[in-house]
Structure formats: C-alpha cells, structure tokens
C-alpha cells in the first residue's frame, strides 16, 4: 500500500506512531496522501494538499493506486463549504457528517455526487470550487466567521477544534488557495506589508515569541481587528504592537509581520 485517501470524517495525524503521541494535524474527508513508511499498526503519510507528514492508524486508511493518486493531484479541488455537510451512499443508506474543507473528488455539481476510491457519494449543502471568487476578501472573512467560538485544539482543522494555522489554512482552502500547515511555514509566502494600516481584510498577521520564532497567525478583518484561534476562535484588536485581547485588557501576542497572500 503506497497511497491512500480519507473515507472518514476526521483522522488524527500524530507526531509518532502511538495513540498517546501528540496530534500534529488532521486529515479531512476526501483528502489523499502518499504512504512513506509502515509498521504493524501505523503508517507514516505525506498529505498531498500541503506536504505535511505524520503517522495515522493504518486501520483508518482507504487504499488507492498510484494512477488515481496522480489524477487526484491534477483534479480541480471541490470542497465542502457549509459548517456541517451530510454525505451519503444510496446503496447502503450510510450517512456521514463532515466538516468544511473536506474534499469531494470527481465531483458532479449537477448531480451533487462525487467518488471516494470505489464508493459513490451524494452530498447536501454548498461546495466551493478552486477558483477566484469575485469578492475574495469578503469571502475569506465570511469563511473565517463560520469558525467563531470554535475551541482551540492543537493540530485541529475543524469547527470541533482548531489551532491558529489550521484556521488560516482551512479558510484559505475554502476559497481556493493552498497554504502550508504551520504558521512558521505560512509566513514564508506572500508579500510583506510595512505598516499595519496597509492591511486589508484577508491578509495574514504573524506573531513571534521572545526567541523570535513565529508562534501565532491570524486573519486581518478590519484595519484594527483580527480573527484568530487563541483559547477559541475570537475577534480581538490588533495594532503595530500586536494583539490586544479585549477580554483580558492586555496585549497577548507581539506582531512580527503582516503578509499579503492574495494577488490583487
């Protein structure tokens, strides 16, 4: 088995091949990957979407062949857009509740159907295609607000629990833009802005610790507002110093840089 796809709603991806190992990210329904290494119960994978690596329980993997893997790499990405989507198979009446950002391979928009490996699914709700929206910045903010009050979860990428870079990555995925998984990777792309006053909705703000390491990222909403995951997905004030937590009445994150990912 060299390639796989997720036929489950959410699959935890761990740092080491053990249930007690920390979760570093999550596989969402329909995301495919390469299998790099296998032992008795675990498989080390590289996610095709962002090249992130980690270990998953082999029992959770649906195997696919290399030909299908390469086709999926070239296919137009169609993703679930609603906060919760229901997918089902008519032949066995099995339903699955999936989260936004889940992928629908070989999607037929008219029939509202798609295929995972050898299974045909139908879906309810809205989807997003991998194309530029007419009002992309507004759409990014609308997507981010769907996660408002979602609890913080290290490695999370869903409304049930999400971390700061998981939020930015999934929100951008919902709008047809691929971002790396971690904040320290995301900060390496895009164009640097000189002043916070230059920021537009949808730009990303990055924050560092005392050692200068990027440890946090958020999405600029308005000139002095930011949407980010810290305890929960919340809206706080932001200026040239950093994030001012409106509840704690103090600065909690020190601003390092603002990046513009969207090409105007």
C-alpha positions as CSV (number, residue, x, y, z in Angstrom):
1,X,0.0,0.0,0.0
2,X,1.7,3.2,-1.2
3,X,-1.2,5.7,-1.4
4,X,-4.4,6.4,0.4
5,X,-7.4,8.6,0.9
6,X,-9.6,9.5,3.9
7,X,-13.0,7.9,3.8
8,X,-13.7,9.1,7.4
9,X,-14.8,12.5,8.5
10,X,-11.7,13.3,10.5
11,X,-8.5,11.3,11.0
12,X,-5.9,12.4,13.6
13,X,-2.3,12.6,12.3
14,X,0.3,12.1,15.1
15,X,3.9,13.0,15.6
16,X,4.9,9.4,16.4
17,X,3.3,6.0,15.8
18,X,1.4,5.8,19.0
19,X,-2.1,6.8,20.3
20,X,-0.5,8.8,23.1
21,X,1.6,10.9,20.7
22,X,0.6,14.5,20.1
23,X,-1.7,15.2,17.2
24,X,0.1,17.5,14.7
25,X,-2.7,17.8,12.2
26,X,-5.9,16.2,10.9
27,X,-6.9,14.5,7.7
28,X,-10.3,15.6,6.5
29,X,-12.8,13.6,4.4
30,X,-11.6,13.1,0.8
31,X,-8.0,14.3,1.3
32,X,-5.4,12.0,-0.3
33,X,-1.9,11.2,0.7
34,X,1.3,9.2,0.0
35,X,2.3,6.5,2.4
36,X,6.0,6.8,3.2
37,X,6.5,4.1,5.8
38,X,4.6,1.3,7.5
39,X,4.9,-0.7,10.6
40,X,2.5,-3.2,12.2
41,X,-0.3,-0.8,13.1
42,X,0.8,2.7,11.8
43,X,1.5,4.4,8.5
44,X,3.6,7.5,8.0
45,X,2.0,9.7,5.4
46,X,2.6,12.8,3.4
47,X,-0.6,14.8,2.7
48,X,-0.9,15.8,-0.9
49,X,-2.6,19.1,-0.1
50,X,0.2,20.6,2.0
51,X,3.0,18.0,2.1
52,X,2.6,17.7,5.8
53,X,3.9,14.4,7.3
54,X,2.8,12.4,10.3
55,X,1.5,9.0,11.5
56,X,-2.0,7.6,11.2
57,X,-3.6,4.4,12.3
58,X,-3.4,2.0,9.3
59,X,-7.0,0.8,10.0
60,X,-8.3,4.3,9.1
61,X,-6.7,4.3,5.6
62,X,-8.6,3.6,2.4
63,X,-6.0,2.5,-0.2
64,X,-5.8,3.9,-3.7
65,X,-3.3,3.1,-6.5
66,X,-0.7,5.5,-7.9
67,X,-2.8,6.2,-11.1
68,X,-5.7,7.5,-9.0
69,X,-3.3,9.4,-6.7
70,X,-1.8,11.3,-9.7
71,X,-5.2,12.0,-11.1
72,X,-6.4,13.5,-7.8
73,X,-3.2,15.7,-7.7
74,X,-4.3,17.3,-11.0
75,X,-8.0,17.4,-10.4
76,X,-9.9,20.6,-9.7
77,X,-10.5,20.8,-5.9
78,X,-14.1,20.9,-4.8
79,X,-14.6,21.3,-1.1
80,X,-17.4,21.2,1.4
81,X,-18.3,24.8,2.3
82,X,-21.2,24.6,4.9
83,X,-20.4,24.5,8.6
84,X,-21.7,20.9,8.5
85,X,-22.4,18.8,5.4
86,X,-24.1,15.4,5.1
87,X,-22.8,12.9,2.6
88,X,-24.5,9.6,1.9
89,X,-24.4,6.5,-0.2
90,X,-27.8,5.4,-1.7
91,X,-26.9,1.7,-1.9
92,X,-26.4,1.2,1.8
93,X,-28.1,4.3,3.2
94,X,-24.9,5.2,5.2
95,X,-24.6,8.9,6.2
96,X,-21.5,10.8,7.3
97,X,-21.4,14.2,8.8
98,X,-18.4,16.0,7.5
99,X,-16.7,19.4,8.2
100,X,-15.9,22.3,5.9
101,X,-12.7,21.9,3.9
102,X,-13.5,18.2,3.2
103,X,-12.7,17.3,-0.4
104,X,-15.1,15.9,-3.0
105,X,-13.1,14.1,-5.7
106,X,-14.7,13.7,-9.2
107,X,-17.5,16.0,-8.1
108,X,-20.5,16.3,-10.4
109,X,-22.0,19.7,-9.4
110,X,-25.3,19.0,-11.2
111,X,-25.9,15.6,-9.7
112,X,-24.3,16.6,-6.4
113,X,-22.3,13.5,-6.4
114,X,-18.6,12.5,-6.0
115,X,-16.4,9.4,-5.7
116,X,-14.1,8.2,-2.9
117,X,-12.0,5.3,-4.1
118,X,-14.7,2.9,-5.3
119,X,-17.6,4.4,-3.4
120,X,-20.1,6.8,-5.0
121,X,-21.4,9.5,-2.6
122,X,-24.0,12.2,-2.8
123,X,-23.9,15.4,-0.8
124,X,-26.2,18.1,0.7
125,X,-25.2,21.7,1.2
126,X,-22.9,24.0,-0.6
127,X,-19.4,23.4,-2.1
128,X,-16.6,25.7,-3.2
129,X,-14.6,25.3,-6.4
130,X,-10.9,26.0,-6.7
131,X,-11.4,29.3,-8.5
132,X,-11.1,33.0,-7.7
133,X,-14.2,34.5,-6.1
134,X,-15.4,37.8,-7.4
135,X,-15.2,39.3,-3.9
136,X,-12.4,37.1,-2.5
137,X,-11.6,39.1,0.6
138,X,-15.2,39.3,1.7
139,X,-15.5,35.6,1.1
140,X,-12.4,34.8,3.3
141,X,-13.8,36.8,6.2
142,X,-17.2,35.1,5.8
143,X,-15.5,31.7,5.9
144,X,-13.5,32.7,9.0
145,X,-16.6,33.8,10.9
146,X,-18.0,30.3,10.4
147,X,-15.5,29.1,13.0
148,X,-16.2,31.9,15.5
149,X,-16.1,30.4,19.1
150,X,-14.7,27.1,17.9
151,X,-12.5,25.7,20.7
152,X,-8.7,25.8,20.3
153,X,-7.2,22.4,19.6
154,X,-3.5,21.8,18.8
155,X,-3.4,20.2,15.4
156,X,-7.1,20.8,14.8
157,X,-8.6,21.8,11.4
158,X,-12.3,21.6,12.2
159,X,-15.1,23.6,13.9
160,X,-14.9,21.0,16.7
161,X,-11.4,22.2,17.5
162,X,-8.8,24.2,15.5
163,X,-5.4,25.8,16.0
164,X,-4.3,29.2,14.7
165,X,-2.6,28.0,11.5
166,X,-5.3,25.4,10.9
167,X,-7.8,28.2,10.9
168,X,-5.9,30.2,8.3
169,X,-5.2,27.1,6.2
170,X,-8.8,25.9,6.0
171,X,-10.3,29.3,5.5
172,X,-8.0,29.8,2.5
173,X,-8.7,26.3,1.3
174,X,-12.4,27.1,1.3
175,X,-11.5,30.0,-1.1
176,X,-9.3,28.0,-3.5
177,X,-5.9,29.0,-2.0
178,X,-3.4,26.5,-0.7
179,X,-1.4,27.4,2.4
180,X,1.2,25.4,4.2
181,X,0.1,23.8,7.5
182,X,2.2,25.7,10.2
183,X,2.4,29.4,10.9
184,X,6.2,29.2,10.6
185,X,5.7,27.9,7.0
186,X,2.9,30.3,6.1
187,X,5.0,33.3,7.0
188,X,7.5,32.4,4.2
189,X,5.0,33.2,1.4
190,X,3.3,36.3,0.2
191,X,4.3,40.0,0.2
192,X,5.4,41.8,3.3
193,X,3.5,44.9,4.3
194,X,5.3,47.8,6.1
195,X,2.6,49.1,8.3
196,X,-0.5,47.5,9.9
197,X,-2.5,50.4,8.4
198,X,-1.9,48.9,4.9
199,X,-3.6,45.6,5.8
200,X,-6.8,44.6,4.0
201,X,-9.3,42.0,5.1
202,X,-7.9,38.5,4.4
203,X,-4.2,39.5,4.9
204,X,-2.4,37.4,7.5
205,X,-0.7,38.7,10.6
206,X,2.2,36.7,12.2
207,X,3.4,36.9,15.8
208,X,6.6,35.7,17.4
209,X,7.9,34.8,20.9
210,X,10.8,36.1,22.8
211,X,13.2,34.0,20.8
212,X,11.9,35.4,17.5
213,X,10.1,32.2,16.5
214,X,6.8,32.6,14.7
215,X,4.2,31.0,17.0
216,X,0.9,32.5,16.0
217,X,-1.1,33.7,13.0
218,X,-4.4,35.4,12.4
219,X,-6.6,36.8,9.7
220,X,-7.0,40.6,9.4
221,X,-10.6,41.6,9.3
222,X,-10.7,45.3,9.5
223,X,-7.8,47.7,9.9
224,X,-7.6,47.1,13.6
225,X,-9.5,43.8,14.0
226,X,-8.2,40.3,13.8
227,X,-9.8,36.8,13.7
228,X,-7.6,34.2,15.3
229,X,-7.6,31.0,17.4
230,X,-6.4,31.6,20.9
231,X,-8.5,29.6,23.5
232,X,-11.2,29.8,21.0
233,X,-11.7,31.5,17.6
234,X,-12.2,35.1,18.6
235,X,-12.0,38.7,17.4
236,X,-9.6,41.0,19.0
237,X,-7.9,44.3,18.4
238,X,-4.6,44.5,16.6
239,X,-2.0,47.3,16.1
240,X,1.7,47.7,15.5
241,X,2.4,46.2,18.9
242,X,0.3,43.1,18.4
243,X,-3.0,41.6,19.6
244,X,-4.8,43.4,22.3
245,X,-7.2,40.9,24.0
246,X,-10.5,42.7,24.6
247,X,-11.4,40.4,27.5
248,X,-8.0,40.4,29.3
249,X,-7.4,44.1,28.5
250,X,-3.8,43.5,27.6
251,X,-1.5,42.5,24.8
252,X,-1.2,38.8,24.3
253,X,0.8,38.4,21.1
254,X,3.7,40.5,19.7
255,X,3.4,41.4,16.0
256,X,6.2,40.3,13.8
257,X,5.0,40.9,10.2
258,X,1.8,41.2,8.0
259,X,1.8,39.2,4.7
260,X,-0.4,39.7,1.7
261,X,-1.2,36.3,0.1
262,X,-3.9,37.3,-2.3
263,X,-2.8,38.7,-5.6
264,X,-4.8,41.8,-6.4
